[in-house]
Amino acid sequence: MKSQPADQKEKRFYCLLLIHRISRLRPRRGFSLVEVAVAMGVVTFSLLGVVTLLPAGLTTVKESADEAARSAIVRRVRAELNQAHFDDVATGLAGQTWYFDAAGIRLPDGQLEAERHYEVRFASGIPGLPGAASGMEGSARRISLTMRAPVFAPAAAQTVRVVSLLASRQSGQAAAN
């Protein structure tokens, strides 16, 4: 085999060097292991943040539904009190217990089948209003609603709220004797 002149060897070296540099300039296909690891770290960190917020979100949804049911119950009781005669309200409700479902609908006595039920106990008294006239005993009553839910849960797991309503004799209602 003939030996190549030095010029040719040098040309060949520069050609190979040029081909090597051109091949490095071509766009790469795919991702490197480091890029994949960093992307997985970012995704994992994001998912951990979302998973951490889920219990708080679920608790908020449950509390919101509970407050909506309690508001519906108070509206329903207030509507029934508005339709009743004052003397029936003042004396008839004290000591009674009513049951409601999660939608705020009153259940017949003894019909407690679902898990989320609300128990409402009534108490009645004469309101202490500052500056009120002394003859107010016959014309106003404070109705206290003690709402407890869920009914079947242990006492530590129940929530209790007390709501006070003020009932007053209408101007056209005469006192019952």
MDAnalysis code that builds the backbone (N, CA, C; Angstrom):
import MDAnalysis as mda
import numpy as np

u = mda.Universe.empty(531, n_residues=177, atom_resindex=np.repeat(np.arange(177), 3), trajectory=True)
u.add_TopologyAttr("name", ["N", "CA", "C"] * 177)
u.add_TopologyAttr("resid", np.arange(1, 178))
u.add_TopologyAttr("resname", ["MET", "LYS", "SER", "GLN", "PRO", "ALA", "ASP", "GLN", "LYS", "GLU", "LYS", "ARG", "PHE", "TYR", "CYS", "LEU", "LEU", "LEU", "ILE", "HIS", "ARG", "ILE", "SER", "ARG", "LEU", "ARG", "PRO", "ARG", "ARG", "GLY", "PHE", "SER", "LEU", "VAL", "GLU", "VAL", "ALA", "VAL", "ALA", "MET", "GLY", "VAL", "VAL", "THR", "PHE", "SER", "LEU", "LEU", "GLY", "VAL", "VAL", "THR", "LEU", "LEU", "PRO", "ALA", "GLY", "LEU", "THR", "THR", "VAL", "LYS", "GLU", "SER", "ALA", "ASP", "GLU", "ALA", "ALA", "ARG", "SER", "ALA", "ILE", "VAL", "ARG", "ARG", "VAL", "ARG", "ALA", "GLU", "LEU", "ASN", "GLN", "ALA", "HIS", "PHE", "ASP", "ASP", "VAL", "ALA", "THR", "GLY", "LEU", "ALA", "GLY", "GLN", "THR", "TRP", "TYR", "PHE", "ASP", "ALA", "ALA", "GLY", "ILE", "ARG", "LEU", "PRO", "ASP", "GLY", "GLN", "LEU", "GLU", "ALA", "GLU", "ARG", "HIS", "TYR", "GLU", "VAL", "ARG", "PHE", "ALA", "SER", "GLY", "ILE", "PRO", "GLY", "LEU", "PRO", "GLY", "ALA", "ALA", "SER", "GLY", "MET", "GLU", "GLY", "SER", "ALA", "ARG", "ARG", "ILE", "SER", "LEU", "THR", "MET", "ARG", "ALA", "PRO", "VAL", "PHE", "ALA", "PRO", "ALA", "ALA", "ALA", "GLN", "THR", "VAL", "ARG", "VAL", "VAL", "SER", "LEU", "LEU", "ALA", "SER", "ARG", "GLN", "SER", "GLY", "GLN", "ALA", "ALA", "ALA", "ASN"])
u.atoms.positions = np.array([
    [0.823, -1.161, 0.000],
    [0.000, 0.000, 0.000],
    [0.882, 1.244, 0.000],
    [0.440, 2.177, -0.784],
    [1.212, 3.397, -0.899],
    [0.900, 4.310, 0.265],
    [1.888, 5.028, 0.694],
    [1.634, 6.005, 1.746],
    [1.152, 7.295, 1.101],
    [0.247, 7.930, 1.788],
    [-0.334, 9.152, 1.258],
    [0.562, 10.331, 1.626],
    [0.592, 11.328, 0.733],
    [1.381, 12.505, 1.046],
    [0.794, 13.217, 2.258],
    [1.552, 14.029, 2.895],
    [1.148, 14.731, 4.115],
    [-0.016, 15.655, 3.838],
    [-0.072, 16.258, 2.657],
    [-1.184, 17.139, 2.331],
    [-2.501, 16.376, 2.316],
    [-2.482, 15.237, 1.743],
    [-3.711, 14.434, 1.685],
    [-4.131, 13.979, 3.077],
    [-3.187, 13.597, 3.882],
    [-3.508, 13.192, 5.249],
    [-4.133, 14.362, 6.009],
    [-3.559, 15.521, 5.789],
    [-4.087, 16.693, 6.469],
    [-5.482, 17.027, 5.956],
    [-5.714, 16.929, 4.655],
    [-7.048, 17.179, 4.099],
    [-8.051, 16.186, 4.672],
    [-7.641, 14.935, 4.722],
    [-8.535, 13.901, 5.244],
    [-8.871, 14.182, 6.717],
    [-7.912, 14.604, 7.495],
    [-8.135, 14.929, 8.908],
    [-9.134, 16.072, 9.045],
    [-8.965, 17.116, 8.240],
    [-9.871, 18.257, 8.293],
    [-11.277, 17.884, 7.819],
    [-11.388, 17.017, 6.845],
    [-12.709, 16.541, 6.384],
    [-13.408, 15.776, 7.491],
    [-12.700, 14.881, 8.155],
    [-13.293, 14.120, 9.260],
    [-13.703, 15.044, 10.401],
    [-12.862, 16.033, 10.673],
    [-13.179, 17.000, 11.719],
    [-14.424, 17.796, 11.352],
    [-14.557, 18.188, 10.103],
    [-15.714, 18.931, 9.633],
    [-16.980, 18.076, 9.715],
    [-16.894, 16.826, 9.306],
    [-18.048, 15.903, 9.388],
    [-18.469, 15.724, 10.844],
    [-17.516, 15.603, 11.732],
    [-17.823, 15.434, 13.160],
    [-18.543, 16.665, 13.715],
    [-18.064, 17.856, 13.335],
    [-18.707, 19.084, 13.820],
    [-20.107, 19.245, 13.243],
    [-20.293, 18.916, 11.980],
    [-21.620, 19.008, 11.351],
    [-22.590, 18.033, 12.008],
    [-22.119, 16.854, 12.317],
    [-23.005, 15.862, 12.943],
    [-23.431, 16.328, 14.340],
    [-22.600, 17.088, 15.020],
    [-22.976, 17.597, 16.334],
    [-23.983, 18.728, 16.229],
    [-24.069, 19.400, 15.098],
    [-25.003, 20.505, 14.915],
    [-26.416, 20.031, 14.575],
    [-26.583, 18.797, 14.159],
    [-27.915, 18.271, 13.847],
    [-28.766, 18.240, 15.118],
    [-30.056, 18.514, 14.995],
    [-30.905, 18.463, 16.192],
    [-30.944, 17.047, 16.764],
    [-30.970, 17.005, 18.108],
    [-31.007, 15.705, 18.769],
    [-32.435, 15.171, 18.779],
    [-32.567, 13.895, 18.848],
    [-33.879, 13.270, 18.958],
    [-33.998, 12.702, 20.359],
    [-35.129, 13.021, 21.070],
    [-35.346, 12.478, 22.408],
    [-34.811, 13.387, 23.495],
    [-34.951, 12.918, 24.729],
    [-34.533, 13.675, 25.898],
    [-33.419, 12.933, 26.609],
    [-32.625, 13.674, 27.319],
    [-31.557, 13.030, 28.085],
    [-32.137, 12.520, 29.407],
    [-31.424, 11.689, 30.077],
    [-31.856, 11.121, 31.343],
    [-32.041, 12.212, 32.392],
    [-31.206, 13.212, 32.384],
    [-31.307, 14.313, 33.348],
    [-32.591, 15.102, 33.114],
    [-32.922, 15.373, 31.857],
    [-34.150, 16.116, 31.552],
    [-35.384, 15.340, 31.994],
    [-35.396, 14.052, 31.773],
    [-36.529, 13.215, 32.187],
    [-36.650, 13.203, 33.704],
    [-35.536, 13.102, 34.415],
    [-35.560, 13.081, 35.881],
    [-36.075, 14.404, 36.438],
    [-35.655, 15.525, 35.864],
    [-36.120, 16.831, 36.326],
    [-37.619, 16.977, 36.067],
    [-38.088, 16.554, 34.902],
    [-39.516, 16.637, 34.581],
    [-40.331, 15.786, 35.546],
    [-39.853, 14.592, 35.868],
    [-40.570, 13.723, 36.820],
    [-40.601, 14.348, 38.209],
    [-39.536, 15.019, 38.590],
    [-39.512, 15.700, 39.880],
    [-40.527, 16.823, 39.954],
    [-40.622, 17.607, 38.886],
    [-41.586, 18.709, 38.849],
    [-43.013, 18.170, 38.909],
    [-43.319, 17.142, 38.149],
    [-44.660, 16.551, 38.147],
    [-44.985, 15.964, 39.520],
    [-44.049, 15.277, 40.135],
    [-44.279, 14.690, 41.457],
    [-44.542, 15.776, 42.489],
    [-43.764, 16.829, 42.461],
    [-43.951, 17.942, 43.399],
    [-45.330, 18.570, 43.221],
    [-45.767, 18.753, 41.982],
    [-47.088, 19.334, 41.712],
    [-48.200, 18.424, 42.197],
    [-48.092, 17.136, 41.938],
    [-49.125, 16.198, 42.371],
    [-49.201, 16.113, 43.887],
    [-48.078, 16.195, 44.562],
    [-48.105, 16.182, 46.028],
    [-48.854, 17.385, 46.566],
    [-48.691, 18.531, 45.942],
    [-49.430, 19.719, 46.362],
    [-50.927, 19.547, 46.198],
    [-51.341, 18.971, 45.083],
    [-52.772, 18.743, 44.834],
    [-53.335, 17.725, 45.830],
    [-52.611, 16.641, 46.052],
    [-53.072, 15.604, 46.977],
    [-53.145, 16.142, 48.403],
    [-52.261, 17.034, 48.762],
    [-52.281, 17.622, 50.097],
    [-53.520, 18.494, 50.289],
    [-53.996, 19.143, 49.252],
    [-55.159, 20.022, 49.356],
    [-56.486, 19.283, 49.314],
    [-56.514, 18.047, 48.862],
    [-57.781, 17.312, 48.750],
    [-58.536, 17.170, 50.069],
    [-57.926, 16.742, 51.172],
    [-58.701, 16.613, 52.419],
    [-59.326, 17.929, 52.869],
    [-58.596, 19.027, 52.735],
    [-59.156, 20.327, 53.127],
    [-60.346, 20.680, 52.241],
    [-60.245, 20.396, 50.966],
    [-61.354, 20.678, 50.051],
    [-62.579, 19.832, 50.359],
    [-62.370, 18.568, 50.656],
    [-63.494, 17.691, 50.984],
    [-64.162, 18.112, 52.291],
    [-63.365, 18.523, 53.268],
    [-63.930, 19.005, 54.533],
    [-64.759, 20.258, 54.302],
    [-64.280, 21.148, 53.465],
    [-65.011, 22.373, 53.164],
    [-66.332, 22.073, 52.465],
    [-66.321, 21.130, 51.543],
    [-67.557, 20.745, 50.852],
    [-68.563, 20.166, 51.843],
    [-68.094, 19.313, 52.744],
    [-68.980, 18.707, 53.743],
    [-69.572, 19.780, 54.667],
    [-68.732, 20.719, 55.136],
    [-69.217, 21.788, 56.009],
    [-70.204, 22.692, 55.277],
    [-69.958, 22.947, 54.020],
    [-70.856, 23.785, 53.234],
    [-72.223, 23.122, 53.072],
    [-72.226, 21.832, 52.778],
    [-73.499, 21.104, 52.657],
    [-74.232, 21.083, 53.989],
    [-73.492, 20.948, 55.089],
    [-74.078, 20.934, 56.420],
    [-74.730, 22.285, 56.736],
    [-74.032, 23.379, 56.421],
    [-74.591, 24.710, 56.663],
    [-75.806, 24.979, 55.779],
    [-75.784, 24.500, 54.546],
    [-76.942, 24.675, 53.655],
    [-78.157, 23.935, 54.206],
    [-77.942, 22.728, 54.721],
    [-79.053, 21.966, 55.306],
    [-79.587, 22.669, 56.551],
    [-78.702, 23.173, 57.393],
    [-79.145, 23.873, 58.606],
    [-79.926, 25.147, 58.249],
    [-79.488, 25.855, 57.225],
    [-80.224, 27.053, 56.802],
    [-81.609, 26.688, 56.284],
    [-81.692, 25.605, 55.537],
    [-83.000, 25.154, 55.033],
    [-83.911, 24.759, 56.191],
    [-83.349, 24.138, 57.211],
    [-84.150, 23.740, 58.383],
    [-84.674, 24.972, 59.105],
    [-83.832, 25.970, 59.313],
    [-84.265, 27.192, 59.998],
    [-85.348, 27.896, 59.181],
    [-85.181, 27.958, 57.856],
    [-86.227, 28.577, 57.013],
    [-87.549, 27.824, 57.129],
    [-87.489, 26.499, 57.132],
    [-88.717, 25.702, 57.225],
    [-89.391, 25.888, 58.580],
    [-88.606, 25.889, 59.660],
    [-89.183, 26.094, 61.002],
    [-89.775, 27.493, 61.089],
    [-89.070, 28.493, 60.567],
    [-89.593, 29.861, 60.600],
    [-90.901, 29.959, 59.817],
    [-91.001, 29.289, 58.685],
    [-92.237, 29.323, 57.895],
    [-93.388, 28.673, 58.672],
    [-93.104, 27.573, 59.359],
    [-94.163, 26.935, 60.154],
    [-94.561, 27.791, 61.344],
    [-93.597, 28.480, 61.953],
    [-93.923, 29.369, 63.075],
    [-94.760, 30.553, 62.602],
    [-94.478, 31.055, 61.404],
    [-95.246, 32.182, 60.874],
    [-96.698, 31.803, 60.605],
    [-96.960, 30.548, 60.310],
    [-98.328, 30.110, 60.009],
    [-99.109, 29.734, 61.258],
    [-98.433, 29.504, 62.368],
    [-99.116, 29.062, 63.589],
    [-99.569, 30.263, 64.414],
    [-100.539, 30.024, 65.281],
    [-101.006, 31.056, 66.203],
    [-99.944, 31.254, 67.283],
    [-99.813, 32.475, 67.768],
    [-98.761, 32.799, 68.729],
    [-98.840, 31.930, 69.981],
    [-100.054, 31.706, 70.513],
    [-100.178, 30.916, 71.744],
    [-99.733, 29.472, 71.522],
    [-99.970, 28.936, 70.323],
    [-99.506, 27.579, 70.007],
    [-97.980, 27.539, 69.925],
    [-97.417, 28.590, 69.383],
    [-95.955, 28.659, 69.266],
    [-95.332, 28.784, 70.645],
    [-95.911, 29.637, 71.472],
    [-95.318, 29.929, 72.770],
    [-95.334, 28.718, 73.700],
    [-96.365, 27.926, 73.644],
    [-96.467, 26.820, 74.601],
    [-96.321, 25.455, 73.959],
    [-96.724, 25.325, 72.706],
    [-96.779, 23.999, 72.093],
    [-95.450, 23.417, 71.657],
    [-94.489, 24.233, 71.326],
    [-93.227, 23.718, 70.802],
    [-92.221, 23.329, 71.879],
    [-92.341, 23.911, 73.056],
    [-91.340, 23.669, 74.100],
    [-91.242, 22.170, 74.398],
    [-90.023, 21.652, 74.324],
    [-89.779, 20.242, 74.623],
    [-89.962, 19.303, 73.438],
    [-90.457, 19.799, 72.326],
    [-90.651, 18.929, 71.155],
    [-89.325, 18.680, 70.446],
    [-89.268, 17.555, 69.733],
    [-88.106, 17.218, 68.911],
    [-88.594, 16.888, 67.516],
    [-88.039, 17.555, 66.522],
    [-88.358, 17.278, 65.130],
    [-87.112, 16.742, 64.462],
    [-87.311, 15.969, 63.390],
    [-86.194, 15.409, 62.635],
    [-86.285, 15.867, 61.183],
    [-85.132, 16.157, 60.600],
    [-85.054, 16.636, 59.226],
    [-84.009, 15.826, 58.474],
    [-84.194, 15.742, 57.153],
    [-83.164, 15.076, 56.337],
    [-82.149, 16.109, 55.862],
    [-81.198, 15.682, 55.055],
    [-80.117, 16.565, 54.610],
    [-80.606, 17.682, 53.688],
    [-81.805, 17.542, 53.117],
    [-82.364, 18.584, 52.253],
    [-83.180, 19.595, 53.051],
    [-83.327, 19.388, 54.372],
    [-84.092, 20.306, 55.201],
    [-85.568, 20.003, 55.232],
    [-85.961, 18.807, 54.830],
    [-87.374, 18.409, 54.821],
    [-87.678, 17.672, 56.122],
    [-88.769, 18.064, 56.754],
    [-89.139, 17.453, 58.026],
    [-89.585, 16.015, 57.798],
    [-89.062, 15.121, 58.642],
    [-89.399, 13.701, 58.556],
    [-90.490, 13.369, 59.564],
    [-91.370, 12.449, 59.205],
    [-92.352, 12.001, 60.192],
    [-91.628, 11.339, 61.363],
    [-92.215, 11.411, 62.538],
    [-91.591, 10.811, 63.721],
    [-91.345, 9.326, 63.492],
    [-90.167, 8.873, 63.862],
    [-89.817, 7.460, 63.744],
    [-89.231, 7.063, 62.400],
    [-89.142, 7.962, 61.446],
    [-88.608, 7.633, 60.122],
    [-87.179, 8.151, 59.996],
    [-86.251, 7.426, 60.578],
    [-84.838, 7.799, 60.518],
    [-84.081, 6.663, 59.864],
    [-83.961, 6.701, 58.549],
    [-83.314, 5.613, 57.832],
    [-81.944, 5.988, 57.283],
    [-81.774, 7.212, 56.865],
    [-80.514, 7.619, 56.238],
    [-79.478, 7.996, 57.300],
    [-78.250, 8.184, 56.862],
    [-77.159, 8.497, 57.784],
    [-77.198, 9.945, 58.281],
    [-77.424, 10.895, 57.370],
    [-77.356, 12.310, 57.739],
    [-78.736, 12.836, 58.084],
    [-79.024, 12.865, 59.341],
    [-80.264, 13.452, 59.809],
    [-79.952, 14.527, 60.833],
    [-80.871, 15.465, 60.935],
    [-80.723, 16.574, 61.862],
    [-81.842, 16.484, 62.892],
    [-81.460, 16.617, 64.124],
    [-82.436, 16.620, 65.213],
    [-82.556, 18.055, 65.694],
    [-83.797, 18.546, 65.821],
    [-84.038, 19.904, 66.279],
    [-84.896, 19.822, 67.528],
    [-84.348, 20.338, 68.625],
    [-85.093, 20.394, 69.889],
    [-85.483, 21.841, 70.145],
    [-86.711, 22.006, 70.600],
    [-87.251, 23.346, 70.820],
    [-87.248, 23.685, 72.297],
    [-86.956, 24.924, 72.601],
    [-87.096, 25.477, 73.950],
    [-87.701, 26.859, 73.775],
    [-88.527, 27.241, 74.727],
    [-89.205, 28.521, 74.620],
    [-88.995, 29.294, 75.910],
    [-88.894, 30.588, 75.784],
    [-88.728, 31.431, 76.966],
    [-89.090, 32.858, 76.647],
    [-89.131, 33.646, 77.679],
    [-89.444, 35.063, 77.516],
    [-88.119, 35.787, 77.253],
    [-88.045, 36.540, 76.185],
    [-86.777, 37.199, 75.870],
    [-86.480, 38.331, 76.835],
    [-85.235, 38.472, 77.175],
    [-84.814, 39.602, 77.980],
    [-84.337, 40.704, 77.061],
    [-85.205, 41.652, 76.814],
    [-84.850, 42.749, 75.916],
    [-84.576, 44.001, 76.737],
    [-83.437, 44.597, 76.590],
    [-83.136, 45.803, 77.363],
    [-84.084, 46.941, 77.004],
    [-84.602, 47.592, 78.020],
    [-85.498, 48.726, 77.809],
    [-86.910, 48.337, 77.425],
    [-87.253, 47.024, 77.486],
    [-88.596, 46.587, 77.102],
    [-89.586, 46.887, 78.220],
    [-90.831, 47.087, 77.831],
    [-91.889, 47.335, 78.804],
    [-92.146, 46.074, 79.620],
    [-92.714, 46.229, 80.802],
    [-92.892, 45.087, 81.697],
    [-94.011, 44.153, 81.256],
    [-94.921, 44.551, 80.444],
    [-96.032, 43.693, 80.039],
    [-95.728, 42.853, 78.812],
    [-94.478, 42.580, 78.510],
    [-94.086, 41.916, 77.276],
    [-94.215, 40.392, 77.342],
    [-94.417, 39.816, 78.508],
    [-94.444, 38.365, 78.637],
    [-95.492, 37.719, 77.728],
    [-96.604, 38.369, 77.522],
    [-97.660, 37.790, 76.714],
    [-97.549, 38.089, 75.229],
    [-96.582, 38.883, 74.817],
    [-96.548, 39.267, 73.415],
    [-95.261, 38.865, 72.676],
    [-94.293, 38.289, 73.368],
    [-93.062, 37.872, 72.683],
    [-92.501, 36.615, 73.332],
    [-91.914, 35.770, 72.503],
    [-91.274, 34.535, 72.973],
    [-89.981, 34.333, 72.197],
    [-88.981, 33.826, 72.908],
    [-87.727, 33.423, 72.259],
    [-87.812, 31.917, 72.065],
    [-87.652, 31.495, 70.828],
    [-87.678, 30.074, 70.488],
    [-86.231, 29.667, 70.192],
    [-85.708, 28.718, 70.950],
    [-84.342, 28.233, 70.715],
    [-84.405, 26.897, 70.002],
    [-83.671, 26.805, 68.906],
    [-83.569, 25.557, 68.158],
    [-82.171, 24.995, 68.414],
    [-82.103, 23.809, 68.971],
    [-80.822, 23.140, 69.153],
    [-80.731, 22.063, 68.092],
    [-79.862, 22.268, 67.105],
    [-79.733, 21.330, 65.989],
    [-78.510, 20.451, 66.208],
    [-78.724, 19.151, 66.071],
    [-77.659, 18.178, 66.279],
    [-77.614, 17.273, 65.060],
    [-76.405, 17.034, 64.545],
    [-76.264, 16.159, 63.376],
    [-74.878, 15.550, 63.374],
    [-74.698, 14.416, 62.787],
    [-75.721, 13.432, 62.434],
    [-76.262, 12.753, 63.685],
    [-77.524, 12.373, 63.619],
    [-78.225, 11.848, 64.784],
    [-77.599, 10.551, 65.279],
    [-77.201, 9.662, 64.376],
    [-76.725, 8.337, 64.781],
    [-75.243, 8.297, 65.128],
    [-74.540, 9.393, 64.970],
    [-73.093, 9.405, 65.237],
    [-72.835, 9.505, 66.738],
    [-71.674, 9.061, 67.193],
    [-71.321, 9.253, 68.599],
    [-71.272, 10.748, 68.931],
    [-71.431, 11.065, 70.190],
    [-71.514, 12.473, 70.607],
    [-70.283, 13.269, 70.192],
    [-69.111, 12.651, 70.201],
    [-67.894, 13.377, 69.832],
    [-67.868, 13.748, 68.357],
    [-68.581, 13.006, 67.517],
    [-68.580, 13.257, 66.077],
    [-69.733, 14.153, 65.637],
    [-70.605, 14.532, 66.551],
    [-71.758, 15.357, 66.192],
    [-71.420, 16.838, 66.270],
    [-72.113, 17.607, 65.459],
    [-72.019, 19.054, 65.556],
    [-73.328, 19.575, 66.107],
    [-73.236, 20.532, 66.998],
    [-74.425, 21.106, 67.635],
    [-74.417, 22.606, 67.382],
    [-75.542, 23.125, 66.903],
    [-75.704, 24.558, 66.686],
    [-76.990, 24.989, 67.379],
    [-76.971, 26.175, 67.972],
    [-78.164, 26.723, 68.613],
    [-78.539, 28.001, 67.871],
    [-79.800, 28.062, 67.462],
    [-80.319, 29.224, 66.749],
    [-81.496, 29.750, 67.551],
    [-81.551, 31.051, 67.749],
    [-82.669, 31.661, 68.475],
    [-83.526, 32.459, 67.509],
    [-84.829, 32.256, 67.623],
    [-85.803, 33.006, 66.832],
    [-86.694, 33.782, 67.794],
    [-87.173, 34.906, 67.378],
    [-88.062, 35.720, 68.197],
    [-89.459, 35.680, 67.587],
    [-90.419, 35.229, 68.366],
    [-91.809, 35.181, 67.915],
    [-92.577, 36.266, 68.669],
    [-93.405, 37.021, 67.937],
    [-94.193, 38.073, 68.582],
    [-95.646, 37.947, 68.148],
    [-96.505, 38.404, 69.026],
    [-97.941, 38.358, 68.742],
    [-98.255, 39.384, 67.661],
    [-99.034, 38.953, 66.671],
    [-99.468, 39.875, 65.616],
    [-100.475, 40.855, 66.205],
    [-100.596, 41.993, 65.596],
    [-101.492, 43.020, 66.144],
    [-102.938, 42.565, 66.150],
    [-103.338, 41.675, 65.241],
    [-104.726, 41.230, 65.193],
    [-105.002, 39.995, 66.038],
    [-103.983, 39.355, 66.633],
    [-104.181, 38.146, 67.422],
    [-104.518, 38.507, 68.848],
    [-105.596, 37.949, 69.316],
    [-105.976, 38.163, 70.717],
    [-105.345, 37.084, 71.564],
    [-105.086, 37.388, 72.806],
    [-104.497, 36.396, 73.711],
    [-105.560, 35.376, 74.061],
    [-105.147, 34.114, 74.063],
    [-106.084, 33.046, 74.447],
    [-106.164, 32.986, 75.957],
    [-107.386, 32.828, 76.472],
    [-107.568, 32.758, 77.927],
    [-107.908, 31.362, 78.344],
])
